[in-house]
């Protein structure tokens, strides 16, 4: 009996250890950075593997993206047989003084080259009475301005470095990238900068600042997902609740489908979990597709997750971050829904 229990416990222990993420610490442009890697056990001996990069939002974390924002993205890695990588955005702590007490507020973000700016060819990226957000130390001496709320570092270069490092360790077949909010914004920027690198990109609720949105250097499969009730990064209304200006998603799609000479459009609606409308643009250059997904029932959330504050946390993989511990959210349908759209590009 004792031997049986020992075998069972040993199996359980190995299963838990085998399912953990690895933290990789690197120095990038004289700054200490890190990312998390999850490799499903059954993939470790495979010669070729797919790679999916998941990027957290503003004030979020790499482990928060996996556990709360998406509600268990590693489970999807197991199901769809891919390596999952979660980069960590630049971190600093805003110090506040109140009644003789000093508090430190955790801030983490990505420089998608639009949120770190104030000026555009058509004006500023926020209203004169917009909410003021903490300014990153690495924005000092740069043309960030009063509307800037993200890091001013080379985050596009950092994520490219992460991809290069992982690709040097494994024989990668296809690379995909998806992100939430500020993470969606930099996924959008990476699609513009490296269209030949990715088999597909998903931008979830991450429209770039008005007047600064990029266009890709070449054809790339692209999905932009938005919630109709999103007041943080509104899909159509331009002005957010905190009075920052964002590019309407229809403007992004229109620009990209013209650039790729897409000649066919199909509209699909269904209501299995939420009321969702898909606008699919095809017959484009290099057979790429541009897809606009609108969830009419949700706001600034990942599909399948109801909380608008999910992901502002960290797990034991990032216990050095001074932020709340993550809960284990459960996502029944959202990750599968997005990933099946993403992988359909193959």
N, C-alpha and C positions, 0 to 999 in steps of 0.2 A: 504493500500500500504506500509506504514511504517513497519507494522507488518510483511508483506511478505518479505520485504528487510532484516529485522532483523533476520528472520528465515533463509534466504538464507546465510546471512553473518555469522551467528552462525554456520551453517552447514559447510561452507567453512573454518572457523576458526578451528573448531574441526578436520576437515579433515587434515589441515596443521599440527596442533599440533600432531595428531595421527600418522603422517607419519615421524616425526622427530626421529633422533637417540638419544639414551641416552649415556652419557659419564660416565664411571665407573673409578674412580681413586683408585688405590691400592698402597700399599707399598710392594715391592717384593725385598727381599735381600737388605734391607736398601736403596732402590732406589725408587723414586716416578715414577710410571708407570701408564698408562691408556689404555683403549680400548673403542670402540664404539659398541653399540648394537642396532640392528633394529629388531623390532618384528611387523610383519604385523598385522593390527587391527583384521582381521578375524581369526587370530591364537591365540589371547590372552586368549580365553576361552577353547581352545583345550587341551585335557589331555596330548597327546604326540605330539612332534614336532621334525622335523629334524633340525640339526644345521650345518651351513656352515661357516667355518673360511676363511676370505679373507685377504691375507697378501701383503702389499705394497712392492715396490722395494726400491733400494738405493736412498737416499735423498728424498724419498716420504713420504706420511703420510697416516694415516688410512682413513681420509675423502677424501684425494686425490685419493686413490684406488677406493673408491665407486663412486666418481663423474667424474674423468677424466680418470684414467687408464682403468676402465671397462665401463665407459659411463653410469652409473646408475645401479649399482648392486642391489640396494634396489627394483627396479622394478622387477628384477628376483625373489627376495624373495617373492614379492606379487604374482607373476605368479606361482611359483613352491612350494609355501607354506613352507618356512623354515625361521628360525631365522638366521640373518646374523650378524656375529661378526667380527670386524676389529681391531686387536691389533695394537698398535703404537710401532714402534721400538725405541731403545735408541736414545736420541737426545743430540747433543752438537753443539756448535757454534765455528767454526774455526775463530780465529781472524787474520786479515791481516793488515799490515801497508803499506800504499802507499802515498807518498808525504805528510806525516804528518797527514793522515786521517786513522782512524781505522774502518775497516768494519768487519761484522760478517757474516759468511757463514753458513747457516743451513746444518746440516748433520744428517741423520738418517739411521740406517741399522740394520741388523740381523746377529747374530753370528751362522752360520750354521756349524761351526767347520772346515770349509775349507778356507773361505775368511779371517779368522783371523790368518792364518798361512803363513809362508814363506817356511819352509823346508818340503820336502816330502821324502820318501825313494828313490825317483829317481831324486831328485834335487829340485830347487826352483820353486815357483808357478808363477814367472814372469821373464822376461828377464832383463839383467843388465841395459838396457836403458828404462825400463818401466816407464810409467807416475807414479809420486808419489802422493798418495792420503792422505788426512788428517788422522792423527793417533788418535784413540780414547783415551781419558784419562784412561779408564778402561783397556787399553792394557799395561800400564806401569808396568814393572816388570814381564811381561809374555813373553812367547816365540813367540811373534807375528812376529817380524822381519820386514824388509823393504817392503815386498810385501803385508803385511796385510793392508786391507782397510775397514774392517767391525768392529763392536763392538766386544769386547772380553768377554762380559757378558754372563750370563746364560739365553739366550733367548729361548732355548728349554724348560727350566724349567718354564719360564714366560708364554709362550703360553700354556703349560700344566696346569698351574695355572688358566689361563683365562678359559680354557675349563672346569676345575673342578668347578670353581665358577658359570659359566653359567649353568652347569649340575645340580648344587645344587638348582638352582632357578626354573628350568623347567624340566618336564619329557621328556628327550631327547631320541629319538628313534635311529637315525643314525647320525653319525658325519662325515663330509667331510671337506677336507682342500684343498685350492688352493692358489697359490701365483704367483707373477710376478717378474722375474729377481732374485734379492737378496731374495725376498719373496718366489720365486719358489725354491730357494736353501734350505731355511729352511723348506719348505713343504717337500722336498726330505729327509732332515735330520729327520724330525718328522716321516715320513713313516718308516725309518730305525729303529728308537728308539721305536715307539709305534704302530707296525702293527696291534695289536688287537684292538686298539682304534678307528681306522678309517674304514669306509665302502669304502672309495675311496679317492685318492689323485691326484691332478693335479699340475704338475710343468710346468709353462709357462716360457720358455726362461731362465731357471735357472740352467744350468748344473754346477755341483760342480767343484772346482779347480782340475786340472789334478793331479792325484796321491793320492787324498784324498777322493774320492767318497766312500760313505758307502754302505753296503748291509743290507737289512732289517733282523731283528731277526726272522721274520716269514712271511708267505704269506700275501700279501696285494694287492688290486687292484690299479694299478698305470698307470697314463698317463703322458707322457712327450711331450710337444708341443714346436715346434721351428720354426723360420722363416729362410728360406734358405738364405735370404739377411741380416741376422743378423751379424753385425761385432762387436757388444758389447759383446755378449756371443755366439760365432759362434758354430753352431751345429756339424760341421765336421772338420774345419780347425785348431782347437786347439788354435791358437794364435789370440787374439783379436786385435782390432785397437790400444789399449793402451798397447799392448804387455804383457798381462796376459794369462796364460795357462788354458784352460778349457777341461773337459772330453768330448770327442765326444759322442753324444747321442746314436749312435749305440753300443758303448762299454758298456754304462749303460744298455741298453736293452738286449744285449747279456748276460751280467753277471746275470741279474735278471731272465731272462727266463731259464737259465741253473740252477740257484738256485731253481727255482720253478718247474723245470722239465716240462716246456711247450712243448707239442709235435705237436701242430698245428699252422700254420701261414697263415694268409690271407691278401692280399694286396688289398686295395680299393682306387680308385681315383675318384674325381669329381670336378666340377668347377661351383658351383652354385653362390657363392659370390667371392671366391678366388680359385686358383688352389691348391687343398689340396690332400695329399697322406696319407693314414692311413695304418699302419702296425700293425695287431692285432695278438697277441700271446695268444692262449687259450689251453684248455685241460691241465691245470696246476694243481699243488697241491692246494687243497681246492677250486677248480674251479675258481681261481682268473684269471684275465686277465692283460696283460702288453701291453699297446698301445703306439706306437710312431706316433705322428702326425707331418707332415712336411708341412708348408704353403710355397709354392714355390714363392708366389708373395710378401711376406712381410718380414720385418726385425725384429728389437727388439721392437715389439709392441704386445699388447693384441689383439686377433682376433676381427675384427670388428672396430678397432681403427687405424687411420692412423698416428697419431702423436707419434714420438719417445720420446717426452718430457712430455707426459701426466702423471699426478699424482704427479708432484713436486709442490704441492700446499696444501692448507688446507681450510676448510670452517669454519663457525661460531662455529661449534662444537669443534673446536680446535684453537680458536682465540688467544691463548697464544703462538702459534708457530710463529716465525718470518720468514714467508715464504709467497709467493704470494697467493692471493685468487684464489680459484678454479673456472674454468668455468664449465658449465653443458654440458658435452659431451653427445652425443646420440649414442648408440651402437645398430644397427638394428638387427644384427644376431649373433655376437660373443659370448655373454654370454649364449644365448639359446643353441648354438652349444656345448659349453663346458659342460654346466650343464646337458644336455640330455645324453651326453657320461658318465658323472659322475654318474648320477642317474640310468643309465642302469645296473650298477653293482648289484643293489638290487635283 
